[in-house]
Amino acid sequence: MATSRYDALFEPVRIGPVTAPNRFYQVPHCTGMGHALPQTLAAMRGMKAQGGWGVVCTEYCSIHPSSDDHPHPFAALWDADDVRNLALMTEAVHAAGSLAGIELWHGGSFVANLASRLPSIGVSSMPARTEPWQSRRMDRRDIRAFRRWHRESALRARAAGFDVVYVYPTHGYLVSEFLSRSLNTRTDEYGGSLQNRARLFRELLEETRDAVGDRCAIAVRYSADGHGDAHLSSEESKALLEEVGPLADLWDFVVADYYGEEMATSRFVAEASFEHKIAGLRALVNRPVVSVGRFTSPDTMLRLVRTGVVDFIGAARPSIADPFLPTKIREDRTEDIRECIGCNICYAHNYRGAPLRCTQNPTLGEEWRSSWHPERVPRDGEGTVLVVGAGPAGLEAALTLARRGFEVTLADAASEVGGRVVKESRLPGLGEWIRVRDYRLGQLQRMPGVSLYLGQSLSASAVRDFGADHVIIATGAVWRRDGRGRTHSSALPELRIPVYTPDDLMSGRCPSGVVVVYDDDHYYLGPVLALLLARAGCQVHYVTTESRAGAWSHYTGEQEATQQQLLSAGVAIQVCQMVVGATADAVQLACVYTGAPSSLPSAALVVVTSREPDETLYRALVGEDPPEHRRIQAIGDCDQPALIAHAVYAGHRAGRELGHASAACSRDRWVAAASASDQAEALGGSVIGDTIILA
């Protein structure tokens, strides 16, 4: 094979008793699959290994029922059944020549044990993260029990075939509680001095080593900058690293600020943002080091390795967006990488208790259920397809269809490809979102049999005259001007003030002076538009029916940063208020709870409430009673206004299923399933006794 400038990224690296085939390391990350969907989980992780990730790890894996994080779907290693389930993953990873890692986890006071109903345990009695009850303070018997559970889980991990076993003293979970000088108020040998507070951590390292012997490497996920001075200062953290560094075979460094830095979205944090916090730690531990930073640039990866900052390129989100990222770098196909856009829609779905989905990678979570591969589709297409609308849904549909072998024509009324992605990527903080357009357009431009027509607003008669075998309508949606949304199901009366929509602002038609931004959508767009206007010199009042600015962005981990950003920009925030009307110079509000009225002097009102599907062309073609054969179909926002991730998925699904008699991929999978639990999983249901319950 020819020499590549990135060859250093593909050198094998020794981790204690095992050797990774390269420097690409998928760190532990949540999946929304956990113990409930073992086949789905194994196929997703196995795809990462096929794509060239040299080490592929589980998500956080509970060692005992007293560490139950429901409704979040965690992995579990409680018994022999869990060993069998997780062995599906190790087999899939090993089949591709990669190492499998497992992150043993106990949530301590952090978890509420909603399903197991056992008391949570902690170094002291502290409130659970989200519930109005507390943990039980651990006595010496509890500590002995915990050590036994951890050892037994390490033995199960070895039996399941894992090559790397984690000890996990960070992110606020049980072991990090013991390290904390504020939470740990014990006066025995496990409290007081740093030496005592770290006793349990050292014991776990030694006992895990004894359990797995020379079969598995020991890894530690550890906060590079401590957990803040209230818990473990950076000075204490470095002193501890010098002492226990040699007890592990690999150190996986993160940072204390999980949402604000480690898991931050691209709106707020750039690639490799905390490199300076990791630099130098490798010398302290004298062991191989892995760290993350939402790495998307191969040059950044290479620099970090060559300068000795890390030995492994750690990734969670980039490995989700493109499981074949390492292979594409090795083959010098960097232009084919589906770069992560840092939107955190993946994390949001896990937070909601659902399998991950990805804006860039629509096949995520469908590897087993639908047999979707992120890089390959069957070459079985024949005939012509007209795709009307070159936004995220239309682009993905056109790309998938072209890969199947169809002759594809993609038309759009706009003069630029990308639809809503182009408009939104020009807003503050959303620049990386243009990668959704750029990846798909770049692929299409190199494919035969694809024609692109811009500035073409097609009528129903023009579509019919075109004579394509199949027609896909992806004409998007427009933001409503009348205020209909979650709070108001009908149009707001008496809006006598100039009213603007997000479409107006994104097209450059912006108000001036005092402006009210009314957010009944609750995600990123309302706050981003308020910031846009504030930076343009407007005096902005952000009004929302929720209790926080951009409340849904809590699930993407960016709500606090959103609110801080607005306040820093001078935006006045009013929560739990709905717009009920407007005069020529004021917006009328009412409390969502009491109806108490108030008003805000204003020169304009921006309404961010809901969208109207642009289905005019589709209905002109099929009417209100479309034929069953679906030769003409609507996809994306013109079918269901939703997230960009939904639009990309809809485009991919349409591209996969076009021309097939049965579109129920999951049902095909179900027919071949071997057990009731597999059948339920394939259909998205669950099993109670011998009965399959479908949602």
SENU-523258 format. One record per residue (C-alpha): residue number from 0; y, z negated, x. Coordinates in pm, whole numbers. Example, Ala and Ser with C-alpha at 12.3 -4.5 7.8 and 13.67 -1.06 7.14 Angstrom:
REM SENU-523258
     i       py       pz       px
     0     -450     -780     1230
     1     -106     -714     1367
This chain:
REM SENU-523258
     i       py       pz       px
     0        0        0        0
     1      350       83      124
     2      562     -198      266
     3      814     -340       22
     4     1126     -542       94
     5      979     -803     -141
     6      649     -847       44
     7      737    -1207      130
     8      711    -1293     -241
     9      347    -1186     -240
    10      221    -1396       49
    11      -57    -1643      -40
    12       48    -2009      -22
    13     -179    -2306       34
    14     -143    -2597     -212
    15     -366    -2872      -80
    16     -727    -2765     -141
    17     -639    -2445     -331
    18     -449    -2127     -246
    19     -208    -1943     -474
    20     -232    -1564     -437
    21      148    -1523     -431
    22      475    -1710     -474
    23      523    -1651     -848
    24      471    -1975    -1035
    25      488    -2012    -1412
    26      592    -2374    -1444
    27      484    -2588    -1740
    28      670    -2474    -2051
    29      635    -2534    -2423
    30      469    -2267    -2637
    31      475    -2388    -2996
    32       97    -2333    -2983
    33      -39    -2641    -2808
    34     -367    -2796    -2917
    35     -356    -2628    -3259
    36     -389    -2263    -3147
    37     -617    -2255    -2842
    38     -707    -1884    -2862
    39     -344    -1781    -2902
    40     -243    -2007    -2617
    41     -517    -1885    -2383
    42     -434    -1520    -2447
    43      -63    -1576    -2387
    44     -119    -1765    -2060
    45     -386    -1516    -1952
    46     -138    -1233    -1999
    47       95    -1404    -1751
    48     -186    -1409    -1495
    49     -262    -1042    -1560
    50      104     -973    -1498
    51       89    -1123    -1150
    52      196    -1488    -1187
    53       -2    -1658     -911
    54        1    -2000    -1079
    55        6    -2040    -1458
    56       49    -2387    -1607
    57        8    -2545    -1950
    58      285    -2709    -2146
    59      310    -3089    -2154
    60      -42    -3212    -2219
    61      -98    -3546    -2388
    62     -352    -3773    -2224
    63     -404    -4008    -2521
    64     -331    -4034    -2897
    65      -58    -4289    -2820
    66      137    -3991    -2684
    67      179    -3783    -2999
    68      489    -3563    -3025
    69      440    -3419    -3373
    70      585    -3208    -3524
    71      630    -3042    -3182
    72      307    -2859    -3086
    73      198    -3018    -2758
    74     -122    -2961    -2564
    75     -383    -3238    -2561
    76     -665    -3352    -2335
    77     -808    -3642    -2529
    78    -1178    -3553    -2552
    79    -1452    -3298    -2491
    80    -1322    -3069    -2767
    81     -989    -3045    -2587
    82    -1173    -2966    -2264
    83    -1342    -2671    -2436
    84    -1013    -2552    -2583
    85     -826    -2566    -2253
    86    -1115    -2403    -2070
    87    -1028    -2090    -2268
    88     -699    -2084    -2081
    89     -841    -2153    -1736
    90    -1101    -1881    -1785
    91     -834    -1630    -1886
    92     -614    -1724    -1589
    93     -899    -1722    -1339
    94    -1019    -1383    -1465
    95     -693    -1238    -1330
    96     -728    -1419     -993
    97     -459    -1682    -1053
    98     -458    -2061    -1039
    99     -436    -2272    -1356
   100     -222    -2585    -1366
   101     -202    -2868    -1619
   102       83    -3113    -1677
   103      -61    -3451    -1775
   104      188    -3629    -1999
   105      255    -3952    -2180
   106      575    -3965    -2384
   107      622    -4342    -2375
   108      909    -4467    -2591
   109     1028    -4109    -2637
   110      760    -4021    -2895
   111      710    -4155    -3248
   112      335    -4087    -3296
   113      389    -3944    -3643
   114       34    -3809    -3666
   115     -173    -4062    -3472
   116       20    -4361    -3618
   117      -50    -4560    -3304
   118      229    -4775    -3161
   119      415    -4592    -2888
   120      431    -4783    -2561
   121      706    -4817    -2304
   122      828    -5022    -2013
   123     1043    -5204    -2268
   124     1075    -5184    -2647
   125     1312    -4892    -2710
   126     1389    -4664    -3008
   127     1192    -4343    -3049
   128     1388    -4022    -2996
   129     1432    -3933    -3364
   130     1284    -4210    -3579
   131     1406    -4557    -3688
   132     1133    -4750    -3507
   133     1063    -4860    -3151
   134      795    -4867    -2887
   135      587    -5168    -2789
   136      662    -5325    -2452
   137      364    -5275    -2220
   138      194    -5579    -2074
   139      -48    -5568    -1780
   140     -340    -5484    -2009
   141     -146    -5184    -2142
   142      -67    -5071    -1788
   143     -434    -5091    -1691
   144     -526    -4894    -2005
   145     -265    -4628    -1930
   146     -391    -4586    -1575
   147     -745    -4547    -1709
   148     -633    -4284    -1965
   149     -454    -4089    -1695
   150     -756    -4095    -1464
   151     -991    -3990    -1743
   152     -762    -3699    -1832
   153     -753    -3590    -1469
   154    -1134    -3582    -1474
   155    -1126    -3377    -1794
   156     -874    -3141    -1635
   157    -1112    -3083    -1347
   158    -1398    -3025    -1591
   159    -1188    -2772    -1782
   160    -1142    -2574    -1460
   161     -782    -2652    -1369
   162     -676    -2604    -1008
   163     -345    -2795    -1012
   164     -303    -3133    -1186
   165       41    -3278    -1248
   166      166    -3635    -1234
   167      483    -3635    -1445
   168      752    -3900    -1373
   169     1056    -3727    -1522
   170     1240    -3603    -1834
   171     1259    -3955    -1980
   172      887    -3996    -2045
   173      671    -4301    -1974
   174      647    -4294    -1594
   175     1020    -4225    -1563
   176     1085    -4531    -1782
   177      924    -4744    -1512
   178     1142    -4580    -1245
   179     1460    -4650    -1445
   180     1663    -4949    -1331
   181     1822    -4982    -1677
   182     1512    -4944    -1895
   183     1281    -5133    -1660
   184     1378    -5499    -1702
   185     1042    -5635    -1594
   186     1022    -5931    -1357
   187      665    -5875    -1241
   188      530    -5645     -969
   189      628    -5339    -1180
   190      998    -5423    -1208
   191     1305    -5507    -1004
   192     1317    -5327     -669
   193     1269    -4953     -632
   194      941    -5030     -457
   195      818    -5219     -762
   196      957    -4972    -1019
   197      774    -4691     -838
   198      445    -4882     -821
   199      294    -4716    -1129
   200      397    -4371    -1002
   201      224    -4432     -668
   202      -86    -4568     -838
   203     -114    -4257    -1055
   204      -80    -4031     -753
   205     -352    -4216     -564
   206     -586    -4246     -864
   207     -543    -3882     -963
   208     -626    -3781     -608
   209     -938    -3994     -621
   210    -1038    -3842     -956
   211    -1004    -3474     -868
   212    -1116    -3508     -506
   213    -1081    -3193     -300
   214    -1127    -2967     -604
   215     -768    -2974     -741
   216     -419    -2989     -596
   217     -183    -3266     -707
   218      164    -3161     -824
   219      464    -3369     -926
   220      744    -3257    -1155
   221     1045    -3452    -1039
   222     1419    -3463    -1102
   223     1595    -3355     -783
   224     1914    -3549     -863
   225     1757    -3861    -1007
   226     1818    -3939    -1372
   227     2177    -4052    -1340
   228     2293    -4373    -1180
   229     2191    -4577    -1484
   230     1827    -4485    -1423
   231     1753    -4355    -1076
   232     2040    -4252     -853
   233     2015    -3950     -623
   234     2007    -4189     -325
   235     1714    -4385     -471
   236     1547    -4059     -566
   237     1562    -3926     -209
   238     1436    -4255      -68
   239     1141    -4239     -305
   240     1069    -3879     -208
   241     1055    -3969      159
   242      803    -4242       81
   243      567    -4067     -163
   244      621    -3702      -63
   245      292    -3673      127
   246       92    -3815     -166
   247      128    -3486     -358
   248       37    -3132     -258
   249      330    -2966     -435
   250      667    -3076     -571
   251      812    -2910     -879
   252     1184    -2993     -875
   253     1398    -2998    -1188
   254     1735    -3162    -1261
   255     1831    -3459    -1476
   256     2047    -3264    -1723
   257     1771    -3086    -1914
   258     1975    -2918    -2190
   259     2304    -2886    -2006
   260     2168    -2735    -1686
   261     1792    -2692    -1645
   262     1734    -2534    -1988
   263     2090    -2418    -2051
   264     2158    -2084    -2214
   265     2333    -1796    -2042
   266     2641    -1878    -2250
   267     2701    -2177    -2026
   268     2494    -2155    -1705
   269     2424    -1867    -1467
   270     2108    -1782    -1275
   271     2012    -2024     -993
   272     2283    -2266    -1102
   273     2136    -2578     -939
   274     2013    -2428     -614
   275     2242    -2665     -423
   276     2059    -2964     -571
   277     1720    -2837     -456
   278     1821    -2726     -108
   279     1700    -2973      156
   280     1438    -3150      -55
   281     1155    -2947       95
   282     1218    -3118      427
   283     1201    -3460      260
   284      859    -3413      103
   285      714    -3184      372
   286      512    -3007      107
   287      542    -2674      -79
   288      824    -2674     -335
   289      874    -2485     -661
   290     1185    -2482     -877
   291     1337    -2285    -1162
   292     1677    -2133    -1231
   293     1618    -1863    -1493
   294     1560    -1623    -1207
   295     1588    -1258    -1305
   296     1702    -1101     -977
   297     1430    -1021     -719
   298     1696    -1044     -449
   299     1781    -1400     -550
   300     1410    -1487     -545
   301     1368    -1339     -198
   302     1672    -1520      -62
   303     1552    -1859     -187
   304     1216    -1810      -17
   305     1354    -1676      310
   306     1610    -1957      340
   307     1341    -2220      281
   308     1487    -2359      -41
   309     1157    -2305     -221
   310      806    -2186     -146
   311      742    -2071     -503
   312      965    -1893     -754
   313      933    -2104    -1064
   314      990    -1955    -1406
   315      946    -2036    -1772
   316     1181    -1813    -1974
   317     1170    -1510    -1738
   318      788    -1520    -1752
   319      810    -1517    -2131
   320     1052    -1225    -2142
   321      837    -1025    -1900
   322      485    -1147    -1819
   323      453     -852    -1579
   324      768     -929    -1379
   325      573     -998    -1053
   326      374     -676    -1084
   327      688     -472    -1139
   328      850     -622     -830
   329      536     -562     -622
   330      528     -199     -736
   331      902     -150     -673
   332      964      -95    -1043
   333     1245     -344    -1082
   334     1422     -113    -1327
   335     1130     -175    -1566
   336     1178     -553    -1580
   337     1264     -696    -1922
   338     1516     -950    -1803
   339     1552    -1280    -1986
   340     1886    -1297    -2170
   341     1895    -1679    -2174
   342     1931    -1713    -2553
   343     1667    -1990    -2586
   344     1523    -1848    -2906
   345     1186    -1922    -2743
   346     1265    -2291    -2716
   347     1414    -2303    -3066
   348     1087    -2196    -3224
   349      887    -2460    -3040
   350     1148    -2712    -3154
   351     1082    -2598    -3511
   352      708    -2646    -3466
   353      630    -2273    -3453
   354      478    -2048    -3186
   355      735    -1911    -2944
   356      904    -1581    -3004
   357     1122    -1394    -2757
   358     1421    -1168    -2810
   359     1314     -942    -2525
   360      935     -959    -2559
   361      818     -899    -2918
   362      450     -922    -2818
   363      478    -1291    -2727
   364      235    -1492    -2938
   365       65    -1176    -3066
   366     -160    -1119    -2762
   367     -465    -1268    -2938
   368     -377    -1250    -3308
   369     -273     -883    -3303
   370     -412     -771    -2965
   371      -63     -667    -2856
   372       -9     -604    -2485
   373      349     -628    -2351
   374      316     -312    -2141
   375       64      -95    -2322
   376       24       56    -2667
   377     -256      291    -2772
   378     -173      654    -2698
   379     -267      763    -3051
   380       55      899    -3201
   381       83     1246    -3346
   382      374     1406    -3529
   383      748     1351    -3554
   384      952     1042    -3635
   385     1321     1018    -3721
   386     1471      675    -3647
   387     1814      625    -3805
   388     2001      344    -3631
   389     2002      270    -3258
   390     2044     -105    -3269
   391     1779     -347    -3141
   392     1529     -264    -3417
   393     1572      113    -3391
   394     1560      112    -3012
   395     1239      -92    -3000
   396     1076      120    -3270
   397     1170      442    -3090
   398     1039      311    -2758
   399      707      195    -2902
   400      657      517    -3094
   401      735      728    -2788
   402      481      531    -2588
   403      224      604    -2856
   404      293      976    -2815
   405      508     1055    -3118
   406      797     1298    -3089
   407     1094     1072    -3163
   408     1449     1149    -3268
   409     1689      854    -3260
   410     2022      897    -3440
   411     2316      663    -3489
   412     2654      694    -3658
   413     2817      508    -3369
   414     2916      674    -3045
   415     2737      409    -2839
   416     2376      292    -2845
   417     2300      -73    -2916
   418     2429     -171    -3259
   419     2513     -538    -3295
   420     2394     -610    -2940
   421     2679     -405    -2793
   422     2940     -577    -3009
   423     2814     -930    -2955
   424     2761     -890    -2581
   425     3137     -840    -2543
   426     3207    -1187    -2682
   427     3263    -1492    -2458
   428     2941    -1601    -2286
   429     2715    -1336    -2437
   430     2734    -1073    -2165
   431     2368    -1100    -2063
   432     2260    -1007    -2416
   433     2335     -642    -2337
   434     2003     -645    -2150
   435     1834     -597    -2489
   436     2002     -257    -2513
   437     1990     -166    -2145
   438     1614     -217    -2099
   439     1519       -8    -2401
   440     1772      266    -2341
   441     1671      290    -1976
   442     1306      330    -2073
   443     1378      589    -2342
   444     1592      800    -2111
   445     1293      852    -1881
   446     1044      940    -2153
   447      953     1291    -2271
   448      965     1375    -2638
   449     1267     1158    -2719
   450     1596     1300    -2849
   451     1911     1092    -2896
   452     2196     1189    -3127
   453     2507      971    -3143
   454     2801      995    -3380
   455     2566     1131    -3647
   456     2608      968    -3988
   457     2314     1108    -4179
   458     2303     1152    -4555
   459     1984     1133    -4758
   460     1980     1510    -4789
   461     2022     1548    -4411
   462     1729     1314    -4354
   463     1515     1514    -4596
   464     1622     1842    -4440
   465     1528     1714    -4096
   466     1167     1730    -4206
   467     1020     1449    -3993
   468      669     1327    -4069
   469      795      970    -4076
   470     1140      814    -4119
   471     1248      468    -4007
   472     1580      334    -4132
   473     1739       71    -3905
   474     2100       81    -4022
   475     2168     -292    -3978
   476     2388     -518    -4187
   477     2757     -603    -4225
   478     2920     -944    -4247
   479     3033    -1031    -4599
   480     3405    -1070    -4663
   481     3378    -1262    -4990
   482     3246    -1595    -4857
   483     2897    -1579    -5006
   484     2647    -1774    -4799
   485     2456    -2099    -4793
   486     2722    -2298    -4973
   487     2862    -2041    -5217
   488     2609    -1815    -5388
   489     2886    -1608    -5546
   490     3212    -1469    -5412
   491     3497    -1707    -5346
   492     3783    -1658    -5594
   493     4150    -1650    -5508
   494     4137    -1550    -5144
   495     4499    -1432    -5126
   496     4522    -1474    -4750
   497     4430    -1201    -4497
   498     4051    -1227    -4457
   499     3864    -1117    -4144
   500     3492    -1089    -4077
   501     3302    -1106    -3746
   502     3276     -725    -3764
   503     3656     -703    -3769
   504     3696     -926    -3465
   505     3418     -753    -3273
   506     3590     -420    -3341
   507     3918     -549    -3198
   508     4095     -623    -3529
   509     4202     -982    -3473
   510     4456    -1209    -3646
   511     4729    -1401    -3468
   512     4903    -1734    -3514
   513     4727    -2011    -3702
   514     4372    -1912    -3801
   515     4091    -2086    -3989
   516     3737    -1990    -3884
   517     3498    -2084    -4164
   518     3139    -2123    -4038
   519     2870    -2141    -4302
   520     2625    -1960    -4071
   521     2585    -2258    -3833
   522     2465    -2073    -3522
   523     2655    -1928    -3226
   524     2882    -1665    -3379
   525     3133    -1891    -3556
   526     3201    -2103    -3246
   527     3211    -1797    -3017
   528     3467    -1624    -3240
   529     3675    -1943    -3256
   530     3672    -1949    -2876
   531     3768    -1580    -2863
   532     4072    -1642    -3083
   533     4175    -1957    -2895
   534     4167    -1768    -2567
   535     4380    -1497    -2730
   536     4649    -1756    -2804
   537     4571    -1841    -3167
   538     4590    -2194    -3301
   539     4236    -2224    -3433
   540     4090    -2457    -3694
   541     3710    -2438    -3695
   542     3576    -2548    -4033
   543     3204    -2589    -4100
   544     2993    -2711    -4386
   545     2765    -2878    -4132
   546     2826    -3208    -3952
   547     2860    -3045    -3608
   548     2993    -2723    -3463
   549     2720    -2459    -3439
   550     2468    -2705    -3578
   551     2164    -2474    -3561
   552     2223    -2431    -3187
   553     2080    -2782    -3158
   554     1745    -2603    -3155
   555     1849    -2378    -2866
   556     1973    -2681    -2672
   557     2340    -2574    -2670
   558     2506    -2760    -2957
   559     2668    -3026    -2741
   560     2797    -2768    -2494
   561     2927    -2563    -2787
   562     3128    -2851    -2927
   563     3258    -2954    -2586
   564     3368    -2596    -2517
   565     3562    -2572    -2843
   566     3735    -2906    -2791
   567     3827    -2814    -2434
   568     3978    -2487    -2562
   569     4201    -2678    -2804
   570     4012    -2579    -3118
   571     4049    -2832    -3401
   572     3709    -2902    -3557
   573     3665    -3006    -3920
   574     3308    -3082    -4030
   575     3144    -3124    -4371
   576     3412    -2909    -4532
   577     3379    -2595    -4741
   578     3640    -2332    -4810
   579     3704    -2305    -5184
   580     4007    -2074    -5191
   581     4323    -1964    -5013
   582     4688    -1902    -5091
   583     4908    -1667    -4893
   584     4972    -1930    -4627
   585     4701    -2197    -4659
   586     4324    -2235    -4686
   587     4191    -2471    -4953
   588     3902    -2700    -4852
   589     3674    -2948    -5026
   590     3441    -3214    -4889
   591     3078    -3100    -4920
   592     2981    -3449    -5040
   593     3262    -3568    -5266
   594     3457    -3252    -5342
   595     3777    -3423    -5225
   596     4037    -3147    -5177
   597     4253    -3074    -4874
   598     4430    -2775    -4725
   599     4510    -2620    -4390
   600     4825    -2413    -4330
   601     4705    -2079    -4195
   602     4801    -1715    -4153
   603     4445    -1582    -4174
   604     4087    -1675    -4261
   605     3777    -1563    -4067
   606     3463    -1597    -4277
   607     3128    -1633    -4098
   608     2894    -1687    -4389
   609     2622    -1424    -4441
   610     2550    -1052    -4412
   611     2488     -768    -4652
   612     2198     -538    -4557
   613     2317     -180    -4512
   614     2035      -26    -4712
   615     2240      249    -4877
   616     2058      532    -4699
   617     1717      374    -4749
   618     1769      329    -5124
   619     1905      682    -5155
   620     1577      803    -5007
   621     1325      581    -5186
   622     1505      419    -5480
   623     1401       78    -5609
   624     1029      162    -5630
   625      925      287    -5285
   626      591      471    -5259
   627      296      281    -5118
   628      237      518    -4825
   629      556      395    -4651
   630      640      730    -4492
   631      998      606    -4512
   632     1053      240    -4422
   633     1342        6    -4353
   634     1331     -236    -4061
   635     1551     -491    -3889
   636     1875     -621    -4037
   637     1890     -355    -4310
   638     1562     -496    -4437
   639     1614     -865    -4350
   640     1933     -981    -4180
   641     1816    -1224    -3913
   642     1825    -1288    -3539
   643     1819    -1014    -3277
   644     1469    -1139    -3193
   645     1359    -1063    -3550
   646     1504     -713    -3528
   647     1323     -636    -3202
   648      997     -769    -3344
   649     1041     -562    -3661
   650     1099     -250    -3451
   651      794     -318    -3238
   652      572     -387    -3537
   653      687      -69    -3708
   654      618      126    -3391
   655      270      -22    -3355
   656      166       17    -3717
   657      316      354    -3812
   658       47      589    -3938
   659     -224      327    -3961
   660     -391      274    -4296
   661     -391     -104    -4256
   662      -94     -287    -4111
   663     -261     -628    -4130
   664     -346     -670    -3762
   665     -401    -1041    -3804
   666     -650     -982    -4088
   667     -844     -737    -3869
   668     -856    -1016    -3612
   669     -969    -1263    -3877
   670    -1269    -1052    -3979
   671    -1401    -1073    -3624
   672    -1328    -1444    -3586
   673    -1620    -1675    -3515
   674    -1523    -1995    -3697
   675    -1314    -2129    -3982
   676    -1053    -2262    -3739
   677    -1029    -1922    -3568
   678    -1001    -1752    -3907
   679     -724    -1989    -4010
   680     -545    -1938    -3681
   681     -560    -1562    -3715
   682     -404    -1584    -4059
   683     -147    -1844    -3966
   684     -317    -2116    -4172
   685     -511    -2434    -4114
   686     -848    -2588    -4194
   687     -920    -2888    -4414
   688    -1291    -2953    -4421
   689    -1448    -2609    -4471
   690    -1146    -2470    -4657
   691     -892    -2234    -4500
   692     -540    -2316    -4619
   693     -297    -2024    -4597
   694       78    -2071    -4585
